[in-house]
Amino acid sequence: PDQPQQQAFEAFAGELENWPSNSTLAEIFRSEGYLVTEGKYSVSLDDFSHFVFRELGSELGSGTITAESDSTEDLIAFSHRVSRTLANAGIKHRFEIYSEADDLIAYIDHDWPKDW
């Protein structure tokens, strides 16, 4: 019988200090070889199951970043890749990945002031 695939229960939080426009953000990632889908208010990185910059250029205020994966290791590795791309573009940012127990398991940043 087929075994159900085990789902990772990590939570992802991410911030950019200054949010570029949709088109600028999409071009940053395209120039680094990512597969990108640009929506009206979002930029999706299609090289990964779910990594999306949302609410860009909307009246909702600052954008948000959502990311999910069945593999915590894959999410951490892809987040490092995204971080390098943002850092190369001079964009200050931070990503936090938490376990199901709400323990911080990865903190990735570029020039982000630490709160602790």
C-alpha positions in Angstrom: 0.0 0.0 0.0 1.0 3.6 -0.6 2.4 5.4 2.4 1.2 9.0 2.8 4.1 11.4 2.3 5.2 12.9 5.6 4.5 16.6 5.7 7.0 19.0 7.3 5.4 21.4 9.7 7.9 24.2 9.6 6.8 27.8 9.6 8.6 30.5 7.5 8.9 34.2 8.2 10.7 36.6 6.0 11.2 40.4 5.6 12.9 42.7 3.2 14.0 46.2 4.5 13.0 47.9 1.2 10.7 46.2 -1.2 11.5 46.7 -4.8 8.7 46.7 -7.4 7.3 43.5 -8.8 9.2 43.9 -12.1 12.5 44.8 -10.4 12.3 41.8 -8.0 11.3 39.5 -10.9 14.3 40.7 -12.9 16.7 40.3 -10.0 15.8 36.6 -9.8 15.5 36.1 -13.6 19.0 37.5 -14.1 20.3 34.8 -11.6 18.6 32.0 -13.6 15.5 31.4 -11.6 12.2 30.5 -13.2 9.9 33.3 -12.2 6.1 33.9 -12.5 5.2 37.6 -12.1 1.6 38.3 -11.0 -0.1 41.6 -10.5 1.0 41.7 -6.8 3.4 38.8 -6.5 6.6 37.1 -7.7 6.7 33.3 -7.5 10.0 31.5 -7.7 9.0 28.4 -9.7 12.3 26.5 -9.0 10.8 25.6 -5.7 7.4 24.1 -4.6 6.3 27.3 -2.9 8.3 30.5 -2.4 6.3 33.6 -3.1 6.8 37.3 -2.6 3.2 38.7 -2.1 1.3 41.9 -1.9 3.9 43.8 -3.8 2.8 47.3 -5.0 -0.6 46.9 -3.4 -2.4 49.1 -0.9 -1.9 46.5 1.7 1.5 48.0 2.9 4.7 46.0 3.0 4.9 42.8 1.1 5.0 39.4 2.7 7.0 36.2 1.8 5.5 32.7 2.0 7.5 29.5 1.6 6.6 25.9 2.2 8.1 22.5 1.5 7.8 18.8 2.3 11.4 18.9 3.2 12.8 21.3 5.9 16.3 20.7 4.5 15.2 21.7 1.0 13.5 24.8 2.3 16.6 25.9 4.2 18.8 25.2 1.2 16.6 27.2 -1.2 16.2 30.0 1.3 20.0 30.3 1.4 20.0 30.5 -2.4 17.4 33.2 -2.4 19.3 35.1 0.3 22.5 35.1 -1.7 20.5 36.5 -4.7 19.0 39.3 -2.6 22.3 40.0 -0.9 24.0 40.3 -4.4 21.3 42.9 -5.3 22.0 44.8 -2.1 18.6 44.1 -0.5 18.7 43.8 3.3 16.5 40.9 4.4 16.0 38.1 6.9 14.4 34.7 6.8 13.4 32.6 9.8 12.4 28.9 9.7 10.7 27.3 12.7 10.0 23.7 13.6 6.6 22.3 14.4 7.5 22.9 18.1 8.0 26.6 17.2 11.8 26.3 17.7 14.0 28.5 15.4 15.9 26.0 13.2 17.3 28.4 10.7 18.0 32.2 10.6 19.3 33.6 7.3 20.0 37.3 6.8 21.9 40.0 5.0 22.8 43.1 7.0 19.7 42.7 9.2 20.1 44.0 12.8 19.7 41.3 15.3 16.9 41.7 17.9 18.7 39.6 20.5 
